[in-house]
Amino acid sequence: MDGGLISDRLFGRRCRLPIAAWITQQQKDRFYQSEVPLFGTTSRSNVIEELRRLSELGMLTEVRPDDTSRVYYVRTASPLWDVVELAADTIGLRWDNGHVDLGQLT
C-alpha cells in the first residue's frame, strides 16, 4: 500500500505524515517554515497549515523573536512524536537531502 495513501487515510492529509517526519529528523533547535521541503503537490500554504495544526496539538511551539516578523518552530517533547516516528518507520518514509521517499506498506 502506498505510503502517501496511508498518510492521507490515517493522518487526514497526504502531506501530514511526511511533514511531521521531516521535523523528527531535524537536528537544529528550531526551524523556519520555509525550511520544510516541498514535495509532490504540497504547497507552502499546506506546510504552514500543517505547522499550525502541530502547534495546536502541542507538538511544536511557535517562537516570534522581537527583532523579526518570522515565526520559528521548536519541537516539543510531546509523546505524539513517537506516533509519527513509528508510522514513518512502518512504511519506510525517509527524507534525504530535501527529497522524500514516501515508502510502502507491504
N, C-alpha and C positions, 0 to 999 in steps of 0.2 A: 504494500500500500504506500502511496506517495506521501512523503513527509510533509509537503505543503498542505495536502488534503487533511492530514492528521491535525496540523496546527489550526486549520480552519474549523474543523468539526469539534475538536477538543478544547481549543482555546478561543474560539469565536471569530478569528480572522486569520487568514493565511500568513500575514506578516507578524503576528504577535509573538509566536514562539521564536522565530529567528532573531527578532529584535531583542527579546529578553535574553536569549542565549548569547548574543553578542556582548551584552552588558556583563554577563557572568564571566566572560573571558578577558575583561579589561583589567590591566594591572595598575592603572592610574587611580588616584583617589577620587577624581571627578572627571566628567566629560561634558562637552557641549553637544547640543542636539545635532549639529551639522557633522559631527564626527561619526555618527551612526551611518554605515554604508547603505546606499540604496541598492535594491536588488529587484529583479523581475519588474512588476508593475507598481512596486511600492514607491510612493512619493514622499517628499519631505514633510508634507502635511500629515501623511499617515504616521510617520515616525513621531512627530510632535504629539499627535493624538495618543499614540501608544505610551509615550513617556509620561503624559498626563495621567493615563489610566494606572500605570505602575506607581506613580506618585500617590494617587488616591488610595491604592492598596497598601501604602506604607513601605513599598519595596524600594522607592527612591525618595530622596529629599532634594527639593529644589533649593539652590543657593543663588542669591542675587547680590553680587558684590555692589557696593555703593558707587564705585567709580565706573560702572559699565551697565549697559542695558541688557547684557547677555544673561541667560539663565543657564546655570550649570546644574548637573545632576550628580548626586552622590548615592551610591548603592548602600542600602541599609543592611542590617544583619537579619532581615526577615527570613523566617523558615520557608516562605514561599519560593525562595530561590532554589531550594532543594528540589522542589517540584519541577521547576524549569530545567535544572541540570539533569534530572532523571529522565524527563521526556526527551530532551535533546540527545542524551546518550542512548536512549532506547531506539530512536530512529536513525542514529548516526549523523545528526545535524552537526556540521562543522563550519567554522569561519576560518579562512586562510587568506591573509593579505587583502582584506576587504571584499572577498568573494565568499558566497555561502554555497555549501552543498547541503540541500535540504534532506538528504538521506532517504531511506526507505524502511518500511517495516515489513519484514519477511515472515 
